[in-house]
Amino acid sequence: MTTIGLAGSGELASFIARQLTKSHTVRVLDTNNVSVHCAGAERVDNAANLAMGVDLVVLCIDSDEVREALLRSPDWLNAGSEKNRVVIDMSQGDPDDTRSLAKDLSEVGIILVDAPLHTENIEEAPEAAAIFFGGSESVLQSVQSVLEAVCPKVIHCGDAGSGHAMRLVVAAIAACNRLITYECAAMGARNGLTIADMAVVLNKSSGYNSASARVLPALAANRPTANVTLGSWANDLRKASAVGMRYGAPMLIATMARSTLDAAANRLGHSVSVDRLAEIWELDCGLPAPGAR
């Protein structure tokens, strides 16, 4: 049985750990004060103990600074003697940082690949989720069974950094779709249209998008669609805008969406679900509260 060392924090890391323990031996280093919950995993208290004797290391860390510090930690780097050790970064990092780290780590015999998991609702994963893999085909083949234990949909996007780039593309589009759907649905509601009717029409017309398909029917029925937070989404959009500007790709709409998310997070709280974005339009447009539509 494969032994996996997982360093992480938060709900997504907890989900990954629980999925992996179903078919692998898992050792967990919690990087944020007992925020990883997985009854079937062994807990360790430092990076050296995490890496010692494991077959591969998985990262799912909220903080870029913590992730880079761990990857460059001498204790961790010296913990294993095996050459060509594989580290899978399932966090959301900056693609260029990932490429730089992959190059530096390759010089000490460590293969860093990125495989961020994208989902808006952990409770619906792994069905409503995907892993975007950045790394060589040969490494993907060697770790595919581990990734598929987390989520069966694994998409090879290219070399190291490509998985992080793809996830930023998907996250930015998802956020923009949700915001424009809320905005236009509010306009329709003020004109006497029901959310349920707009959901039917939009999802059978050119107005269809990922948010209209998932969010509008749920909004009409007062059901949740996501547990990803406003703060997390704003951070994704911030990274996407920075990457786009770095390469001369104007991210005008994404930057406006990020500003909207930042304002909403300041108003509602950074840790609330993105579902609560609907409240912004409900309140500002004088629409009825959920359940009164």
C-alpha positions in Angstrom: 0.0 0.0 0.0 1.3 3.5 -0.9 2.2 5.7 2.0 1.4 9.4 1.4 2.5 12.4 3.4 0.0 15.2 3.2 0.7 18.7 4.4 -2.3 21.0 4.4 -4.9 23.2 6.0 -8.7 23.7 5.7 -11.7 21.8 4.4 -10.2 20.9 1.0 -7.1 19.3 2.6 -9.5 17.4 4.9 -11.5 16.1 2.0 -8.3 15.0 0.1 -7.0 13.2 3.2 -10.3 11.4 3.7 -10.4 10.3 0.1 -6.8 9.1 0.2 -7.2 7.1 3.4 -9.8 4.9 1.7 -7.0 3.2 -0.3 -3.7 4.4 1.0 -1.7 4.9 4.3 -1.8 8.7 5.0 0.4 10.8 7.3 -0.8 14.4 7.9 1.0 17.5 8.8 -1.5 20.2 9.7 -0.1 23.6 8.8 -2.9 25.6 10.5 -3.8 24.7 14.0 -5.7 21.4 13.6 -7.8 22.5 10.6 -7.4 19.1 8.8 -9.9 16.6 10.0 -9.3 13.0 9.0 -9.8 10.2 11.5 -7.9 7.6 9.5 -4.6 9.4 9.1 -1.5 9.4 11.3 -0.6 12.9 12.5 3.0 14.3 12.5 4.3 17.5 13.9 7.1 18.6 11.5 8.1 18.4 7.8 10.9 15.9 8.4 8.6 13.3 9.9 6.1 13.9 7.2 8.6 13.1 4.4 10.5 10.3 6.0 9.8 7.0 4.3 6.7 8.1 2.4 6.2 7.2 -1.3 5.1 10.7 -2.2 4.1 14.0 -0.7 0.9 15.9 -1.3 0.4 19.5 -0.5 -2.9 21.4 0.0 -2.0 24.5 1.8 -4.0 27.8 1.9 -1.0 30.1 2.3 1.5 30.6 -0.5 4.1 31.6 2.0 3.7 28.5 4.2 3.8 26.3 1.1 7.0 27.8 -0.2 8.6 27.8 3.2 7.8 24.1 3.6 9.1 23.2 0.1 12.4 25.0 0.7 12.8 23.7 4.3 16.2 22.0 4.8 14.7 19.6 7.3 12.2 18.4 4.7 14.6 18.3 1.8 17.0 16.2 3.8 14.4 13.9 5.2 14.3 11.4 2.3 17.3 9.8 0.6 15.3 8.6 -2.5 16.1 10.3 -5.8 13.2 11.5 -8.0 10.9 11.9 -5.1 7.5 13.2 -6.3 5.6 16.1 -4.6 2.1 16.8 -5.8 0.9 20.4 -5.1 -2.9 20.3 -5.0 -3.0 23.9 -3.6 -3.8 26.9 -5.8 -0.5 28.5 -6.5 0.9 31.0 -9.0 1.9 29.1 -12.2 5.3 31.0 -12.4 6.1 30.3 -8.8 5.4 26.6 -9.4 7.7 26.5 -12.4 10.4 28.2 -10.5 10.0 25.8 -7.5 9.9 22.8 -9.8 13.2 23.8 -11.4 14.9 24.5 -8.1 13.7 21.2 -6.5 14.7 19.2 -9.6 18.3 20.1 -8.8 18.0 18.2 -5.5 16.2 15.1 -6.9 12.6 16.2 -6.2 9.9 16.2 -8.9 7.3 18.9 -8.2 4.0 18.6 -10.2 0.9 20.7 -9.7 -2.6 19.1 -9.5 -5.0 21.6 -8.0 -8.5 20.3 -7.3 -11.3 22.6 -8.4 -14.8 22.4 -6.9 -17.2 25.0 -5.7 -18.8 22.5 -3.3 -16.8 19.9 -1.4 -20.0 18.1 -0.5 -20.6 17.4 -4.2 -17.0 16.3 -4.8 -15.6 14.2 -6.4 -18.5 14.1 -8.9 -18.6 17.9 -9.4 -14.9 18.4 -9.4 -11.8 18.1 -11.6 -8.0 17.9 -11.1 -5.8 19.9 -13.5 -2.4 18.2 -13.7 0.8 20.0 -14.7 3.8 17.8 -15.2 5.2 15.1 -17.5 3.1 12.3 -18.9 5.4 9.8 -17.2 4.9 11.3 -13.8 1.1 11.5 -14.4 1.1 7.8 -15.1 3.0 7.0 -11.9 0.6 9.1 -9.7 -2.7 8.8 -11.6 -4.1 6.1 -9.3 -3.4 8.4 -6.3 -5.1 11.4 -8.0 -8.1 9.3 -9.1 -8.5 8.2 -5.4 -9.3 11.9 -4.8 -11.2 12.7 -7.9 -11.8 10.5 -11.0 -11.6 13.4 -13.5 -7.9 14.1 -14.0 -7.0 16.4 -16.9 -3.4 16.7 -18.2 -2.8 20.4 -19.0 0.9 20.4 -19.8 4.2 20.9 -18.0 4.6 22.0 -14.3 2.6 25.2 -13.7 0.0 24.4 -16.3 -2.4 22.9 -13.8 -2.3 26.0 -11.7 -2.8 28.2 -14.8 -5.8 26.1 -15.9 -7.5 26.3 -12.5 -7.1 30.0 -12.4 -8.8 30.2 -15.8 -11.7 28.0 -14.6 -12.0 29.9 -11.3 -12.1 33.3 -13.0 -14.8 32.2 -15.5 -16.9 30.6 -12.8 -16.7 33.7 -10.6 -17.6 36.1 -13.5 -20.5 33.8 -14.6 -21.9 33.8 -11.1 -21.7 37.6 -10.7 -23.3 38.4 -14.0 -26.0 35.8 -13.4 -26.9 37.4 -10.1 -26.8 40.8 -11.6 -29.1 40.0 -14.5 -31.4 37.9 -12.4 -31.9 40.8 -10.1 -32.8 43.1 -13.0 -35.2 40.5 -14.3 -36.8 40.1 -10.8 -37.3 43.8 -10.6 -39.2 43.6 -13.9 -41.6 41.0 -12.6 -39.8 37.8 -13.8 -39.5 34.9 -11.4 -36.1 33.2 -10.7 -37.6 29.9 -11.6 -38.8 31.1 -15.0 -35.5 32.8 -15.8 -33.7 29.6 -14.9 -35.8 27.7 -17.4 -35.4 30.2 -20.2 -31.7 31.0 -19.7 -30.8 27.3 -19.6 -32.5 26.7 -22.9 -31.0 29.8 -24.7 -27.8 31.6 -25.5 -27.8 33.0 -22.0 -26.8 29.5 -20.6 -23.7 29.4 -18.5 -22.3 27.3 -15.6 -23.9 29.6 -13.0 -27.3 29.8 -14.7 -27.4 26.0 -14.8 -26.5 25.5 -11.1 -27.2 28.6 -9.3 -30.6 29.9 -10.6 -32.5 26.6 -10.0 -31.0 26.4 -6.5 -31.8 30.1 -5.8 -35.4 29.5 -6.8 -35.6 26.5 -4.4 -33.5 28.3 -1.7 -30.9 25.5 -1.8 -27.1 26.0 -1.3 -24.7 25.5 -4.2 -21.3 26.1 -2.8 -19.1 26.1 0.3 -16.1 27.9 -1.2 -15.6 31.2 0.5 -15.7 34.8 -0.7 -12.2 35.3 0.5 -10.9 32.2 -1.4 -12.6 33.4 -4.6 -11.2 36.9 -4.3 -7.7 35.4 -3.8 -8.2 33.3 -7.0 -9.2 36.4 -9.0 -6.3 38.3 -7.5 -3.9 35.7 -8.8 -5.6 35.4 -12.1 -5.4 39.1 -12.7 -1.7 39.2 -11.7 -0.9 36.4 -14.0 -2.8 37.9 -16.9 -1.1 41.3 -16.5 2.3 39.7 -16.2 1.9 38.2 -19.7 0.1 41.1 -21.3 -3.3 39.6 -21.2 -5.7 42.3 -19.9 -8.0 40.9 -17.2 -10.5 43.8 -17.2 -13.6 41.9 -16.4 -11.9 39.6 -14.0 -10.4 42.6 -12.2 -13.9 44.1 -11.8 -15.2 40.8 -10.6 -12.3 40.7 -8.0 -13.2 44.2 -6.8 -16.8 43.1 -6.4 -15.8 40.0 -4.4 -13.5 42.1 -2.2 -16.3 44.5 -1.5 -18.7 41.7 -0.8 -16.2 40.0 1.5 -15.7 43.2 3.4 -19.5 43.5 3.7 -20.5 39.9 4.5 -17.2 38.4 5.8 -14.3 36.7 4.1 -15.3 33.2 5.4 -18.9 33.1 4.2 -20.0 31.0 1.2 -20.1 32.6 -2.3 -23.9 31.7 -2.2 -24.4 34.7 0.0 -23.4 37.0 -2.9 -27.1 36.8 -3.8 -27.8 38.9 -0.7 -25.9 41.9 -2.1 -28.3 42.1 -5.1 -31.4 41.3 -3.0 -30.6 44.0 -0.5 -29.5 46.7 -3.0 -32.4 46.1 -5.4 -35.0 45.8 -2.7 -35.8 42.2 -3.6 -37.6 39.8 -1.2 -35.5 37.6 1.1 -34.9 34.0 0.2 -38.0 31.9 0.6 -40.3 34.8 -0.3 -39.9 34.6 -4.0 
